Amino acid sequence: MRFYIWEHHGYDPSFKPYRRQKLQLPKMYCNSCGRLFASAPDASNIPEPIPKAVVALLAPYQKDVPEDLHRRYWEAFGRSDWNNPVVHEYERFNSASVEEFRTLSHQVRRLYGLASHRPVMPGAYLGPHFVRKSFSPRWGAYGPDAATGSLYFSSEVADALTNQGISGIELFPVQTSTGKQSSVYLAVVTGDGGVPTTDGGQVVVCERCGGWEVQGRVQVHYQVDEQQWDGSDFFRLRYPFLLVSERVVAVLRQLGESLFPYTRVEPLAERQWASADLPVDWGPYNFLEIFRGAGGHGQA
């Protein structure tokens, strides 16, 4: 089985999805390894209507940053004083510990009635998405982009993925401002690939939060551990990397390149990463455009 990195590139200025109610799950801070999980992984928001009980549950994590802390943070920021304790205090404000977030996620899941495979992640946005009533996508897929972290499909592509039995995503219709269904669907990725293996260095996993990094001052390729992978066609390596199976790539090819001007898929085997302890000045990614057959691993 070949696996591919799914990434967004480019910008459609006509597409402006929005939420009527802005509410996020808190960030999560791990006292053991020092990681701050500040934003949710791509395509892991919770787009169902927000229960009032969830609003009340999250109220303690929605406080405004105190003015004094805000001022001291920007003073340190202006000096590029990144080791100043106030920077870490500011970044961790309104965050939950690993244990707190674990309890909170169970409560959110229960109040929403979410299935066990649905992600409940630190920093996730809650609530439905809307588009203006006149919007009609000229693309088949959009995202996850840096602005929203969300993944969208046109109704044509959503139907094709469903008809082909593509797994690892749940599709939610995006409504217009008047409450009617648009021709856009939002996708939540539910597949899990676990922690990757590598062809060098050492993968170090935090026992408390599950975060991981590669050490050894090397450049490595990530590999899917098929013992951990749940078999889904859309899935994540824990947690930031969105991957797809070759079955998804086959569907994209059948639909045609013109439908995917904002989507790039690159064979996982082609991408190199630097280990966490190797300072490397990486240049821009050389995306492999598989539709044009650039490179042996991307050809049909």
C-alpha positions, 0 to 999 in steps of 0.5 A: 500500500502506498500512502500520500501526504494531502496538502492545501496550496493556494487561495480562493478569495470567493470562498469565505466560510464562517461560523455564527458561534465562535467556540473552541476547545482549550489548548493542552499543555503537557508538563512532562515534555513541555509540548503545547497543543495550541491548535487542532489537527487539520479537519478535526473540528466538530461541526454539529450545533453546540449544545448549551451544556458544552458552552457552559462546560467550556466557559472557564477556558474562554477568559480574556487575557489579563491586560497586564499579561498582554502588555508584558507579552508584547514587550518580550515579543518586541525584544525577541525574548522568547525564553522569558517566562511571560511568553510561556505564561501567555501561550499557556493561558486558558490551556488545560493539563493533559489530565484535565483535557482528557476528562473534558474530552470525555464530557464533550463527547458525551454531551454531543453524543459523538461516536468513539472514532470522532476526534475531540482535539485541543483547540478544535472549533465547534459549531456548523459552517455556513457559506453565502447562498450564491457560492458555487465551488469551482473546485472539487476539494479545498483545504485544509488551509491555514485560515480555517484548518478545515477540509471541504469537498464539492458535492460531486467529489463528496458523492464520488468518495462516498460511492467508492466506499472511501473510509476515514471521513465523515461528510457534513453538508454546509448550509447557506446563510438562509439555512438551505444546503449548499453544494459544499460539504465539510469533511472530518477526518476520523482515521488514525495512523498512530505514530510513524516509524522512520528510516533513521534516528529514534522516535521518542514518544511522551508517555503522558501526552502521546506527542512524539519527535525524531531525535538523532540529528538526521534527515528521515522519511516517515513510514506508516506502521501498518500495525497501528494504522486502522486501515482508513483511506483518510487518516492522520499520523499522530497528529499533524500529518494528513495522509490518504491511501492510494484508493483516494488518489485513484478517485482524484485521478478519475475525476481529473486534475482540473477539479483540484487546483488547490490540492497537492498529494505527494508520496509519503516516501518522497518527503524528508523531514529533519529530526527535532535536534537537527537545525536545517534551513529547508527550502520550499517543498518540491510538490510532486504533482501526481496528475502529471506523472512527475516522478516514478512514485507518482505515476499510475 
